[in-house]
Each structure stands twice: as structure tokens, then as C-alpha cells.
Amino acid sequence: MTTWILETVGLLVTTIGALIAFLHLHRTSRELAASNIPPECQPLIKDRRLLMITMGLMSGWFIIQYIGLLIG
């Protein structure tokens, strides 16, 4: 029983952390798009977009795992 509780809490904390990182990247991406960015920083925008996609996929996977843990 204790192992199940620890796994559930650990997965919940990881899910919340991934969602916070994704939402932060998403929010600041809109603000960044409105600003004037030097040409040498343009590759960073692409990297940031890929990081946001990765964090979104990780968040979705963690949510699915958390739901599966609670149901199963």
C-alpha cells in the first residue's frame, strides 16, 4: 500500500512540474513573438518551440500514466 501511495504522489509531482514548465514556455513564447529578436537569436526560437512540444508530449504522457494508475 505504501509503495502505491509513493508512486502516485511521485507521478503527480512529476506531472505538475511538466505542466508548469509547458505552460511557462507557452506563455512566454507569445510574449517573445511580439518582441524584436536579433537574427543571431533566431535558432533559439526554434529550440524553444521544440522544447515546448517535448514538454507538452511529456505532460500528456504523465497525465495518461496518472489516470491509468488511479483506475488500475
mmCIF file of the N, C-alpha and C atoms, coordinates in Angstrom:
data_MODEL
# 
_entry.id   MODEL 
# 
loop_
_atom_site.group_PDB 
_atom_site.id 
_atom_site.type_symbol 
_atom_site.label_atom_id 
_atom_site.label_alt_id 
_atom_site.label_comp_id 
_atom_site.label_asym_id 
_atom_site.label_entity_id 
_atom_site.label_seq_id 
_atom_site.pdbx_PDB_ins_code 
_atom_site.Cartn_x 
_atom_site.Cartn_y 
_atom_site.Cartn_z 
_atom_site.occupancy 
_atom_site.B_iso_or_equiv 
_atom_site.pdbx_formal_charge 
_atom_site.auth_seq_id 
_atom_site.auth_comp_id 
_atom_site.auth_asym_id 
_atom_site.auth_atom_id 
_atom_site.pdbx_PDB_model_num 
ATOM 1   N N  . MET A 1 1  ? 0.826  -1.197 0.000   1.00 0.00 ? 1  MET A N  1 
ATOM 2   C CA . MET A 1 1  ? 0.000  0.000  0.000   1.00 0.00 ? 1  MET A CA 1 
ATOM 3   C C  . MET A 1 1  ? 0.868  1.258  0.000   1.00 0.00 ? 1  MET A C  1 
ATOM 4   N N  . THR A 1 2  ? 1.936  1.265  0.784   1.00 0.00 ? 2  THR A N  1 
ATOM 5   C CA . THR A 1 2  ? 2.805  2.431  0.862   1.00 0.00 ? 2  THR A CA 1 
ATOM 6   C C  . THR A 1 2  ? 3.484  2.692  -0.474  1.00 0.00 ? 2  THR A C  1 
ATOM 7   N N  . THR A 1 3  ? 3.880  1.644  -1.173  1.00 0.00 ? 3  THR A N  1 
ATOM 8   C CA . THR A 1 3  ? 4.533  1.800  -2.471  1.00 0.00 ? 3  THR A CA 1 
ATOM 9   C C  . THR A 1 3  ? 3.587  2.448  -3.464  1.00 0.00 ? 3  THR A C  1 
ATOM 10  N N  . TRP A 1 4  ? 2.338  2.044  -3.475  1.00 0.00 ? 4  TRP A N  1 
ATOM 11  C CA . TRP A 1 4  ? 1.353  2.619  -4.391  1.00 0.00 ? 4  TRP A CA 1 
ATOM 12  C C  . TRP A 1 4  ? 1.174  4.108  -4.121  1.00 0.00 ? 4  TRP A C  1 
ATOM 13  N N  . ILE A 1 5  ? 1.107  4.485  -2.848  1.00 0.00 ? 5  ILE A N  1 
ATOM 14  C CA . ILE A 1 5  ? 0.943  5.893  -2.486  1.00 0.00 ? 5  ILE A CA 1 
ATOM 15  C C  . ILE A 1 5  ? 2.155  6.705  -2.923  1.00 0.00 ? 5  ILE A C  1 
ATOM 16  N N  . LEU A 1 6  ? 3.364  6.187  -2.686  1.00 0.00 ? 6  LEU A N  1 
ATOM 17  C CA . LEU A 1 6  ? 4.573  6.903  -3.077  1.00 0.00 ? 6  LEU A CA 1 
ATOM 18  C C  . LEU A 1 6  ? 4.670  7.040  -4.598  1.00 0.00 ? 6  LEU A C  1 
ATOM 19  N N  . GLU A 1 7  ? 4.318  5.988  -5.332  1.00 0.00 ? 7  GLU A N  1 
ATOM 20  C CA . GLU A 1 7  ? 4.339  6.072  -6.789  1.00 0.00 ? 7  GLU A CA 1 
ATOM 21  C C  . GLU A 1 7  ? 3.319  7.081  -7.306  1.00 0.00 ? 7  GLU A C  1 
ATOM 22  N N  . THR A 1 8  ? 2.148  7.102  -6.700  1.00 0.00 ? 8  THR A N  1 
ATOM 23  C CA . THR A 1 8  ? 1.106  8.035  -7.111  1.00 0.00 ? 8  THR A CA 1 
ATOM 24  C C  . THR A 1 8  ? 1.526  9.471  -6.844  1.00 0.00 ? 8  THR A C  1 
ATOM 25  N N  . VAL A 1 9  ? 2.057  9.731  -5.672  1.00 0.00 ? 9  VAL A N  1 
ATOM 26  C CA . VAL A 1 9  ? 2.494  11.087 -5.323  1.00 0.00 ? 9  VAL A CA 1 
ATOM 27  C C  . VAL A 1 9  ? 3.666  11.510 -6.213  1.00 0.00 ? 9  VAL A C  1 
ATOM 28  N N  . GLY A 1 10 ? 4.617  10.613 -6.453  1.00 0.00 ? 10 GLY A N  1 
ATOM 29  C CA . GLY A 1 10 ? 5.748  10.930 -7.319  1.00 0.00 ? 10 GLY A CA 1 
ATOM 30  C C  . GLY A 1 10 ? 5.314  11.253 -8.739  1.00 0.00 ? 10 GLY A C  1 
ATOM 31  N N  . LEU A 1 11 ? 4.387  10.476 -9.269  1.00 0.00 ? 11 LEU A N  1 
ATOM 32  C CA . LEU A 1 11 ? 3.880  10.723 -10.612 1.00 0.00 ? 11 LEU A CA 1 
ATOM 33  C C  . LEU A 1 11 ? 3.092  12.026 -10.670 1.00 0.00 ? 11 LEU A C  1 
ATOM 34  N N  . LEU A 1 12 ? 2.331  12.317 -9.633  1.00 0.00 ? 12 LEU A N  1 
ATOM 35  C CA . LEU A 1 12 ? 1.579  13.563 -9.587  1.00 0.00 ? 12 LEU A CA 1 
ATOM 36  C C  . LEU A 1 12 ? 2.515  14.770 -9.570  1.00 0.00 ? 12 LEU A C  1 
ATOM 37  N N  . VAL A 1 13 ? 3.555  14.718 -8.760  1.00 0.00 ? 13 VAL A N  1 
ATOM 38  C CA . VAL A 1 13 ? 4.512  15.823 -8.682  1.00 0.00 ? 13 VAL A CA 1 
ATOM 39  C C  . VAL A 1 13 ? 5.229  16.008 -10.023 1.00 0.00 ? 13 VAL A C  1 
ATOM 40  N N  . THR A 1 14 ? 5.621  14.915 -10.662 1.00 0.00 ? 14 THR A N  1 
ATOM 41  C CA . THR A 1 14 ? 6.277  14.993 -11.962 1.00 0.00 ? 14 THR A CA 1 
ATOM 42  C C  . THR A 1 14 ? 5.335  15.574 -13.016 1.00 0.00 ? 14 THR A C  1 
ATOM 43  N N  . THR A 1 15 ? 4.081  15.171 -12.985 1.00 0.00 ? 15 THR A N  1 
ATOM 44  C CA . THR A 1 15 ? 3.089  15.682 -13.928 1.00 0.00 ? 15 THR A CA 1 
ATOM 45  C C  . THR A 1 15 ? 2.886  17.181 -13.740 1.00 0.00 ? 15 THR A C  1 
ATOM 46  N N  . ILE A 1 16 ? 2.746  17.612 -12.514 1.00 0.00 ? 16 ILE A N  1 
ATOM 47  C CA . ILE A 1 16 ? 2.553  19.032 -12.233 1.00 0.00 ? 16 ILE A CA 1 
ATOM 48  C C  . ILE A 1 16 ? 3.776  19.832 -12.679 1.00 0.00 ? 16 ILE A C  1 
ATOM 49  N N  . GLY A 1 17 ? 4.970  19.317 -12.416 1.00 0.00 ? 17 GLY A N  1 
ATOM 50  C CA . GLY A 1 17 ? 6.193  20.002 -12.844 1.00 0.00 ? 17 GLY A CA 1 
ATOM 51  C C  . GLY A 1 17 ? 6.276  20.140 -14.357 1.00 0.00 ? 17 GLY A C  1 
ATOM 52  N N  . ALA A 1 18 ? 5.941  19.077 -15.081 1.00 0.00 ? 18 ALA A N  1 
ATOM 53  C CA . ALA A 1 18 ? 5.967  19.132 -16.543 1.00 0.00 ? 18 ALA A CA 1 
ATOM 54  C C  . ALA A 1 18 ? 4.915  20.109 -17.078 1.00 0.00 ? 18 ALA A C  1 
ATOM 55  N N  . LEU A 1 19 ? 3.740  20.121 -16.466 1.00 0.00 ? 19 LEU A N  1 
ATOM 56  C CA . LEU A 1 19 ? 2.700  21.054 -16.902 1.00 0.00 ? 19 LEU A CA 1 
ATOM 57  C C  . LEU A 1 19 ? 3.102  22.501 -16.641 1.00 0.00 ? 19 LEU A C  1 
ATOM 58  N N  . ILE A 1 20 ? 3.708  22.762 -15.491 1.00 0.00 ? 20 ILE A N  1 
ATOM 59  C CA . ILE A 1 20 ? 4.161  24.122 -15.184 1.00 0.00 ? 20 ILE A CA 1 
ATOM 60  C C  . ILE A 1 20 ? 5.220  24.572 -16.189 1.00 0.00 ? 20 ILE A C  1 
ATOM 61  N N  . ALA A 1 21 ? 6.175  23.691 -16.500 1.00 0.00 ? 21 ALA A N  1 
ATOM 62  C CA . ALA A 1 21 ? 7.212  24.037 -17.480 1.00 0.00 ? 21 ALA A CA 1 
ATOM 63  C C  . ALA A 1 21 ? 6.594  24.295 -18.855 1.00 0.00 ? 21 ALA A C  1 
ATOM 64  N N  . PHE A 1 22 ? 5.650  23.447 -19.274 1.00 0.00 ? 22 PHE A N  1 
ATOM 65  C CA . PHE A 1 22 ? 4.999  23.634 -20.569 1.00 0.00 ? 22 PHE A CA 1 
ATOM 66  C C  . PHE A 1 22 ? 4.227  24.945 -20.609 1.00 0.00 ? 22 PHE A C  1 
ATOM 67  N N  . LEU A 1 23 ? 3.445  25.223 -19.580 1.00 0.00 ? 23 LEU A N  1 
ATOM 68  C CA . LEU A 1 23 ? 2.642  26.451 -19.565 1.00 0.00 ? 23 LEU A CA 1 
ATOM 69  C C  . LEU A 1 23 ? 3.527  27.691 -19.537 1.00 0.00 ? 23 LEU A C  1 
ATOM 70  N N  . HIS A 1 24 ? 4.645  27.628 -18.828 1.00 0.00 ? 24 HIS A N  1 
ATOM 71  C CA . HIS A 1 24 ? 5.576  28.754 -18.809 1.00 0.00 ? 24 HIS A CA 1 
ATOM 72  C C  . HIS A 1 24 ? 6.163  28.991 -20.193 1.00 0.00 ? 24 HIS A C  1 
ATOM 73  N N  . LEU A 1 25 ? 6.591  27.928 -20.855 1.00 0.00 ? 25 LEU A N  1 
ATOM 74  C CA . LEU A 1 25 ? 7.136  28.064 -22.208 1.00 0.00 ? 25 LEU A CA 1 
ATOM 75  C C  . LEU A 1 25 ? 6.085  28.596 -23.179 1.00 0.00 ? 25 LEU A C  1 
ATOM 76  N N  . HIS A 1 26 ? 4.865  28.123 -23.034 1.00 0.00 ? 26 HIS A N  1 
ATOM 77  C CA . HIS A 1 26 ? 3.787  28.551 -23.925 1.00 0.00 ? 26 HIS A CA 1 
ATOM 78  C C  . HIS A 1 26 ? 3.467  30.031 -23.724 1.00 0.00 ? 26 HIS A C  1 
ATOM 79  N N  . ARG A 1 27 ? 3.372  30.453 -22.477 1.00 0.00 ? 27 ARG A N  1 
ATOM 80  C CA . ARG A 1 27 ? 3.037  31.847 -22.173 1.00 0.00 ? 27 ARG A CA 1 
ATOM 81  C C  . ARG A 1 27 ? 4.139  32.793 -22.630 1.00 0.00 ? 27 ARG A C  1 
ATOM 82  N N  . THR A 1 28 ? 5.382  32.449 -22.337 1.00 0.00 ? 28 THR A N  1 
ATOM 83  C CA . THR A 1 28 ? 6.481  33.338 -22.700 1.00 0.00 ? 28 THR A CA 1 
ATOM 84  C C  . THR A 1 28 ? 6.766  33.312 -24.207 1.00 0.00 ? 28 THR A C  1 
ATOM 85  N N  . SER A 1 29 ? 6.362  32.261 -24.906 1.00 0.00 ? 29 SER A N  1 
ATOM 86  C CA . SER A 1 29 ? 6.537  32.219 -26.354 1.00 0.00 ? 29 SER A CA 1 
ATOM 87  C C  . SER A 1 29 ? 5.684  33.285 -27.030 1.00 0.00 ? 29 SER A C  1 
ATOM 88  N N  . ARG A 1 30 ? 4.492  33.504 -26.525 1.00 0.00 ? 30 ARG A N  1 
ATOM 89  C CA . ARG A 1 30 ? 3.637  34.559 -27.086 1.00 0.00 ? 30 ARG A CA 1 
ATOM 90  C C  . ARG A 1 30 ? 4.255  35.934 -26.854 1.00 0.00 ? 30 ARG A C  1 
ATOM 91  N N  . GLU A 1 31 ? 4.787  36.153 -25.664 1.00 0.00 ? 31 GLU A N  1 
ATOM 92  C CA . GLU A 1 31 ? 5.427  37.430 -25.365 1.00 0.00 ? 31 GLU A CA 1 
ATOM 93  C C  . GLU A 1 31 ? 6.692  37.611 -26.206 1.00 0.00 ? 31 GLU A C  1 
ATOM 94  N N  . LEU A 1 32 ? 7.429  36.525 -26.417 1.00 0.00 ? 32 LEU A N  1 
ATOM 95  C CA . LEU A 1 32 ? 8.662  36.575 -27.188 1.00 0.00 ? 32 LEU A CA 1 
ATOM 96  C C  . LEU A 1 32 ? 8.374  36.860 -28.666 1.00 0.00 ? 32 LEU A C  1 
ATOM 97  N N  . ALA A 1 33 ? 7.259  36.360 -29.168 1.00 0.00 ? 33 ALA A N  1 
ATOM 98  C CA . ALA A 1 33 ? 6.900  36.581 -30.569 1.00 0.00 ? 33 ALA A CA 1 
ATOM 99  C C  . ALA A 1 33 ? 6.604  38.051 -30.847 1.00 0.00 ? 33 ALA A C  1 
ATOM 100 N N  . ALA A 1 34 ? 6.145  38.766 -29.840 1.00 0.00 ? 34 ALA A N  1 
ATOM 101 C CA . ALA A 1 34 ? 5.803  40.169 -30.013 1.00 0.00 ? 34 ALA A CA 1 
ATOM 102 C C  . ALA A 1 34 ? 7.031  41.087 -29.910 1.00 0.00 ? 34 ALA A C  1 
ATOM 103 N N  . SER A 1 35 ? 8.157  40.576 -29.456 1.00 0.00 ? 35 SER A N  1 
ATOM 104 C CA . SER A 1 35 ? 9.344  41.415 -29.283 1.00 0.00 ? 35 SER A CA 1 
ATOM 105 C C  . SER A 1 35 ? 10.258 41.331 -30.503 1.00 0.00 ? 35 SER A C  1 
ATOM 106 N N  . ASN A 1 36 ? 11.154 42.289 -30.584 1.00 0.00 ? 36 ASN A N  1 
ATOM 107 C CA . ASN A 1 36 ? 12.121 42.333 -31.681 1.00 0.00 ? 36 ASN A CA 1 
ATOM 108 C C  . ASN A 1 36 ? 13.334 41.490 -31.298 1.00 0.00 ? 36 ASN A C  1 
ATOM 109 N N  . ILE A 1 37 ? 13.596 40.430 -32.056 1.00 0.00 ? 37 ILE A N  1 
ATOM 110 C CA . ILE A 1 37 ? 14.668 39.488 -31.731 1.00 0.00 ? 37 ILE A CA 1 
ATOM 111 C C  . ILE A 1 37 ? 15.791 39.642 -32.750 1.00 0.00 ? 37 ILE A C  1 
ATOM 112 N N  . PRO A 1 38 ? 17.044 39.737 -32.278 1.00 0.00 ? 38 PRO A N  1 
ATOM 113 C CA . PRO A 1 38 ? 18.161 39.822 -33.222 1.00 0.00 ? 38 PRO A CA 1 
ATOM 114 C C  . PRO A 1 38 ? 18.268 38.548 -34.066 1.00 0.00 ? 38 PRO A C  1 
ATOM 115 N N  . PRO A 1 39 ? 18.778 38.666 -35.284 1.00 0.00 ? 39 PRO A N  1 
ATOM 116 C CA . PRO A 1 39 ? 18.866 37.492 -36.182 1.00 0.00 ? 39 PRO A CA 1 
ATOM 117 C C  . PRO A 1 39 ? 19.709 36.353 -35.612 1.00 0.00 ? 39 PRO A C  1 
ATOM 118 N N  . GLU A 1 40 ? 20.726 36.660 -34.828 1.00 0.00 ? 40 GLU A N  1 
ATOM 119 C CA . GLU A 1 40 ? 21.571 35.591 -34.284 1.00 0.00 ? 40 GLU A CA 1 
ATOM 120 C C  . GLU A 1 40 ? 20.858 34.770 -33.210 1.00 0.00 ? 40 GLU A C  1 
ATOM 121 N N  . CYS A 1 41 ? 19.740 35.252 -32.716 1.00 0.00 ? 41 CYS A N  1 
ATOM 122 C CA . CYS A 1 41 ? 18.975 34.515 -31.700 1.00 0.00 ? 41 CYS A CA 1 
ATOM 123 C C  . CYS A 1 41 ? 17.846 33.683 -32.302 1.00 0.00 ? 41 CYS A C  1 
ATOM 124 N N  . GLN A 1 42 ? 17.638 33.743 -33.597 1.00 0.00 ? 42 GLN A N  1 
ATOM 125 C CA . GLN A 1 42 ? 16.549 33.009 -34.236 1.00 0.00 ? 42 GLN A CA 1 
ATOM 126 C C  . GLN A 1 42 ? 16.627 31.489 -34.023 1.00 0.00 ? 42 GLN A C  1 
ATOM 127 N N  . PRO A 1 43 ? 17.838 30.872 -34.058 1.00 0.00 ? 43 PRO A N  1 
ATOM 128 C CA . PRO A 1 43 ? 17.879 29.425 -33.783 1.00 0.00 ? 43 PRO A CA 1 
ATOM 129 C C  . PRO A 1 43 ? 17.358 29.064 -32.387 1.00 0.00 ? 43 PRO A C  1 
ATOM 130 N N  . LEU A 1 44 ? 17.487 29.984 -31.450 1.00 0.00 ? 44 LEU A N  1 
ATOM 131 C CA . LEU A 1 44 ? 16.980 29.719 -30.098 1.00 0.00 ? 44 LEU A CA 1 
ATOM 132 C C  . LEU A 1 44 ? 15.452 29.627 -30.077 1.00 0.00 ? 44 LEU A C  1 
ATOM 133 N N  . ILE A 1 45 ? 14.809 30.372 -30.962 1.00 0.00 ? 45 ILE A N  1 
ATOM 134 C CA . ILE A 1 45 ? 13.344 30.324 -31.040 1.00 0.00 ? 45 ILE A CA 1 
ATOM 135 C C  . ILE A 1 45 ? 12.903 28.933 -31.491 1.00 0.00 ? 45 ILE A C  1 
ATOM 136 N N  . LYS A 1 46 ? 13.606 28.362 -32.471 1.00 0.00 ? 46 LYS A N  1 
ATOM 137 C CA . LYS A 1 46 ? 13.276 27.017 -32.931 1.00 0.00 ? 46 LYS A CA 1 
ATOM 138 C C  . LYS A 1 46 ? 13.498 25.996 -31.814 1.00 0.00 ? 46 LYS A C  1 
ATOM 139 N N  . ASP A 1 47 ? 14.622 26.120 -31.102 1.00 0.00 ? 47 ASP A N  1 
ATOM 140 C CA . ASP A 1 47 ? 14.898 25.217 -29.988 1.00 0.00 ? 47 ASP A CA 1 
ATOM 141 C C  . ASP A 1 47 ? 13.842 25.344 -28.903 1.00 0.00 ? 47 ASP A C  1 
ATOM 142 N N  . ARG A 1 48 ? 13.408 26.560 -28.634 1.00 0.00 ? 48 ARG A N  1 
ATOM 143 C CA . ARG A 1 48 ? 12.377 26.796 -27.617 1.00 0.00 ? 48 ARG A CA 1 
ATOM 144 C C  . ARG A 1 48 ? 11.054 26.146 -28.034 1.00 0.00 ? 48 ARG A C  1 
ATOM 145 N N  . ARG A 1 49 ? 10.723 26.254 -29.323 1.00 0.00 ? 49 ARG A N  1 
ATOM 146 C CA . ARG A 1 49 ? 9.487  25.644 -29.830 1.00 0.00 ? 49 ARG A CA 1 
ATOM 147 C C  . ARG A 1 49 ? 9.541  24.125 -29.700 1.00 0.00 ? 49 ARG A C  1 
ATOM 148 N N  . LEU A 1 50 ? 10.687 23.527 -30.033 1.00 0.00 ? 50 LEU A N  1 
ATOM 149 C CA . LEU A 1 50 ? 10.844 22.079 -29.895 1.00 0.00 ? 50 LEU A CA 1 
ATOM 150 C C  . LEU A 1 50 ? 10.776 21.657 -28.426 1.00 0.00 ? 50 LEU A C  1 
ATOM 151 N N  . LEU A 1 51 ? 11.354 22.458 -27.547 1.00 0.00 ? 51 LEU A N  1 
ATOM 152 C CA . LEU A 1 51 ? 11.277 22.166 -26.113 1.00 0.00 ? 51 LEU A CA 1 
ATOM 153 C C  . LEU A 1 51 ? 9.839  22.232 -25.625 1.00 0.00 ? 51 LEU A C  1 
ATOM 154 N N  . MET A 1 52 ? 9.086  23.202 -26.129 1.00 0.00 ? 52 MET A N  1 
ATOM 155 C CA . MET A 1 52 ? 7.686  23.320 -25.733 1.00 0.00 ? 52 MET A CA 1 
ATOM 156 C C  . MET A 1 52 ? 6.887  22.106 -26.212 1.00 0.00 ? 52 MET A C  1 
ATOM 157 N N  . ILE A 1 53 ? 7.140  21.646 -27.428 1.00 0.00 ? 53 ILE A N  1 
ATOM 158 C CA . ILE A 1 53 ? 6.454  20.453 -27.937 1.00 0.00 ? 53 ILE A CA 1 
ATOM 159 C C  . ILE A 1 53 ? 6.821  19.236 -27.091 1.00 0.00 ? 53 ILE A C  1 
ATOM 160 N N  . THR A 1 54 ? 8.093  19.105 -26.772 1.00 0.00 ? 54 THR A N  1 
ATOM 161 C CA . THR A 1 54 ? 8.548  17.981 -25.943 1.00 0.00 ? 54 THR A CA 1 
ATOM 162 C C  . THR A 1 54 ? 7.895  18.000 -24.571 1.00 0.00 ? 54 THR A C  1 
ATOM 163 N N  . MET A 1 55 ? 7.844  19.162 -23.945 1.00 0.00 ? 55 MET A N  1 
ATOM 164 C CA . MET A 1 55 ? 7.231  19.256 -22.616 1.00 0.00 ? 55 MET A CA 1 
ATOM 165 C C  . MET A 1 55 ? 5.732  18.979 -22.690 1.00 0.00 ? 55 MET A C  1 
ATOM 166 N N  . GLY A 1 56 ? 5.084  19.398 -23.760 1.00 0.00 ? 56 GLY A N  1 
ATOM 167 C CA . GLY A 1 56 ? 3.660  19.109 -23.932 1.00 0.00 ? 56 GLY A CA 1 
ATOM 168 C C  . GLY A 1 56 ? 3.405  17.617 -24.073 1.00 0.00 ? 56 GLY A C  1 
ATOM 169 N N  . LEU A 1 57 ? 4.250  16.939 -24.864 1.00 0.00 ? 57 LEU A N  1 
ATOM 170 C CA . LEU A 1 57 ? 4.107  15.490 -25.011 1.00 0.00 ? 57 LEU A CA 1 
ATOM 171 C C  . LEU A 1 57 ? 4.383  14.765 -23.698 1.00 0.00 ? 57 LEU A C  1 
ATOM 172 N N  . MET A 1 58 ? 5.408  15.212 -22.974 1.00 0.00 ? 58 MET A N  1 
ATOM 173 C CA . MET A 1 58 ? 5.702  14.595 -21.678 1.00 0.00 ? 58 MET A CA 1 
ATOM 174 C C  . MET A 1 58 ? 4.547  14.805 -20.704 1.00 0.00 ? 58 MET A C  1 
ATOM 175 N N  . SER A 1 59 ? 3.986  16.008 -20.683 1.00 0.00 ? 59 SER A N  1 
ATOM 176 C CA . SER A 1 59 ? 2.857  16.283 -19.799 1.00 0.00 ? 59 SER A CA 1 
ATOM 177 C C  . SER A 1 59 ? 1.676  15.377 -20.125 1.00 0.00 ? 59 SER A C  1 
ATOM 178 N N  . GLY A 1 60 ? 1.387  15.236 -21.408 1.00 0.00 ? 60 GLY A N  1 
ATOM 179 C CA . GLY A 1 60 ? 0.294  14.354 -21.811 1.00 0.00 ? 60 GLY A CA 1 
ATOM 180 C C  . GLY A 1 60 ? 0.532  12.913 -21.404 1.00 0.00 ? 60 GLY A C  1 
ATOM 181 N N  . TRP A 1 61 ? 1.766  12.448 -21.583 1.00 0.00 ? 61 TRP A N  1 
ATOM 182 C CA . TRP A 1 61 ? 2.104  11.075 -21.202 1.00 0.00 ? 61 TRP A CA 1 
ATOM 183 C C  . TRP A 1 61 ? 1.964  10.878 -19.694 1.00 0.00 ? 61 TRP A C  1 
ATOM 184 N N  . PHE A 1 62 ? 2.443  11.846 -18.923 1.00 0.00 ? 62 PHE A N  1 
ATOM 185 C CA . PHE A 1 62 ? 2.332  11.730 -17.463 1.00 0.00 ? 62 PHE A CA 1 
ATOM 186 C C  . PHE A 1 62 ? 0.879  11.741 -17.016 1.00 0.00 ? 62 PHE A C  1 
ATOM 187 N N  . ILE A 1 63 ? 0.048  12.541 -17.662 1.00 0.00 ? 63 ILE A N  1 
ATOM 188 C CA . ILE A 1 63 ? -1.375 12.573 -17.304 1.00 0.00 ? 63 ILE A CA 1 
ATOM 189 C C  . ILE A 1 63 ? -2.019 11.222 -17.602 1.00 0.00 ? 63 ILE A C  1 
ATOM 190 N N  . ILE A 1 64 ? -1.696 10.638 -18.765 1.00 0.00 ? 64 ILE A N  1 
ATOM 191 C CA . ILE A 1 64 ? -2.231 9.319  -19.102 1.00 0.00 ? 64 ILE A CA 1 
ATOM 192 C C  . ILE A 1 64 ? -1.766 8.279  -18.085 1.00 0.00 ? 64 ILE A C  1 
ATOM 193 N N  . GLN A 1 65 ? -0.499 8.318  -17.701 1.00 0.00 ? 65 GLN A N  1 
ATOM 194 C CA . GLN A 1 65 ? 0.027  7.381  -16.714 1.00 0.00 ? 65 GLN A CA 1 
ATOM 195 C C  . GLN A 1 65 ? -0.666 7.558  -15.367 1.00 0.00 ? 65 GLN A C  1 
ATOM 196 N N  . TYR A 1 66 ? -0.877 8.807  -14.974 1.00 0.00 ? 66 TYR A N  1 
ATOM 197 C CA . TYR A 1 66 ? -1.521 9.075  -13.693 1.00 0.00 ? 66 TYR A CA 1 
ATOM 198 C C  . TYR A 1 66 ? -2.963 8.565  -13.686 1.00 0.00 ? 66 TYR A C  1 
ATOM 199 N N  . ILE A 1 67 ? -3.693 8.785  -14.761 1.00 0.00 ? 67 ILE A N  1 
ATOM 200 C CA . ILE A 1 67 ? -5.062 8.284  -14.853 1.00 0.00 ? 67 ILE A CA 1 
ATOM 201 C C  . ILE A 1 67 ? -5.066 6.752  -14.821 1.00 0.00 ? 67 ILE A C  1 
ATOM 202 N N  . GLY A 1 68 ? -4.128 6.146  -15.561 1.00 0.00 ? 68 GLY A N  1 
ATOM 203 C CA . GLY A 1 68 ? -4.022 4.688  -15.559 1.00 0.00 ? 68 GLY A CA 1 
ATOM 204 C C  . GLY A 1 68 ? -3.695 4.131  -14.183 1.00 0.00 ? 68 GLY A C  1 
ATOM 205 N N  . LEU A 1 69 ? -2.860 4.845  -13.439 1.00 0.00 ? 69 LEU A N  1 
ATOM 206 C CA . LEU A 1 69 ? -2.505 4.397  -12.084 1.00 0.00 ? 69 LEU A CA 1 
ATOM 207 C C  . LEU A 1 69 ? -3.704 4.482  -11.150 1.00 0.00 ? 69 LEU A C  1 
ATOM 208 N N  . LEU A 1 70 ? -4.492 5.538  -11.295 1.00 0.00 ? 70 LEU A N  1 
ATOM 209 C CA . LEU A 1 70 ? -5.667 5.683  -10.432 1.00 0.00 ? 70 LEU A CA 1 
ATOM 210 C C  . LEU A 1 70 ? -6.774 4.698  -10.785 1.00 0.00 ? 70 LEU A C  1 
ATOM 211 N N  . ILE A 1 71 ? -6.946 4.417  -12.076 1.00 0.00 ? 71 ILE A N  1 
ATOM 212 C CA . ILE A 1 71 ? -8.008 3.493  -12.499 1.00 0.00 ? 71 ILE A CA 1 
ATOM 213 C C  . ILE A 1 71 ? -7.612 2.045  -12.218 1.00 0.00 ? 71 ILE A C  1 
ATOM 214 N N  . GLY A 1 72 ? -6.349 1.725  -12.529 1.00 0.00 ? 72 GLY A N  1 
ATOM 215 C CA . GLY A 1 72 ? -5.899 0.331  -12.428 1.00 0.00 ? 72 GLY A CA 1 
ATOM 216 C C  . GLY A 1 72 ? -5.511 -0.063 -11.107 1.00 0.00 ? 72 GLY A C  1 
# 
